């Protein structure tokens, strides 16, 4: 009786729980307690599916609880989809994607990528780029250098920074980390002669540049002298340059054009809008010494459409530009204050980004001074209306060859260096 009372009390007190049937072993036999009548039945137990948790039990996936910031930035390790019936279905991501996401989150801690497969490295770069790892101030530069050291031109082979002086000033070190560039457009950036990026052009990392566009950069003869010093004396630097645009730099004179004669491989040159005094003498000098012919028709090489940002880091450069534009947005709120100051007769200085136009009034006044080298496949030749006679072409070639022989035999031209040149060479 005491056993039955205790059992009935247990059944009534915990009736709200789904405990299932209760079995009692007595005299070597197994009996099932009848919950309805409170008695014991000698019945063989039926098989019942085993349930470890109750129906109200819930499970929560918690990953990287020790690092909440990484957990927020990282996507879940599961892919959730819906079936046709509307049921939620999830599947685990592949091990490759999980490892790729983890490495891209910590890409700045990579020691080196030299010898790593290019296909996997491109996916790793894209994953880190999607997480905007290269826009971070310190860790972004460190991560970008690992890729540029290992893959060079694959990261970026062509870079266009036209009208993007703010991007240059904010991301100068990142831009200097790019290697093996073949095309670089720095037009309309107002860099000047003393800018650090122009000094970087003479380094070995950019000796592969073939197209260099420096239109409207406030350059003078001193800047050209510094830029051409390694080529003129050390035979290094921009010795592979094929296309050069120096238009709309009025401080460049006949003396600065003389420094350009060291670019023997130059195929196309634009010096429109410069401060030349004797234009005819400069035209003859370029034709006689490096074989450049004055073009009467604008060349396609200088229409600023051939140089575009190409490579893995194409979206990275766009992210830099967007970050700079977002940083400038708070300045738009000051326009109402400026309008109020003007209403009360007070003047306020507004600094706006000056955009460069492709055709300057100085260029129209002085005329187009674009030059090209004849019989060159890589240079887009203009459609000439007047074709020179065969005798004149032969005479020009003979004069050019004679002038080149004079330069080779003359030792004074190579050894006569000014004190400024020696001081400049000592800095390399």
Secondary structure, DSSP 8 states (H G I E B T S, - for coil): -HHHHHHHHHHHHTTTS-----EEEETTEEEEE-TTTS-EE----------SS-TT--------TT-HHHHHHS--SEEEEE-TTS-EEEEE--HHHHHHHHHHHTGGG----TT--HHHHHHHHHHHHHTTGGGSTTHHHHHHHHHHHHHGGGT-SEEE-TT-HHHHHHSHHHHHT--S-SEEE-TT----TT-HHHHHTTSGGGTT--EEE--SS--BHHHHHHHHHIIIIIS-SSTT--EEE-TT-TB--HHHHHHGGG-TT--EEE-TTS--S-HHHHHHHHHHHH-EEE-SS--GGGSS-S---BSTTHHHHHHHHHHHHHHHGGGGGGHHHHHHHHHTT------------SS-HHHHHH---EEEETT-SSS-----SS---HHHHHHHHHHHHHHHHHHHH-SHHHH---HHHHHHHTT-
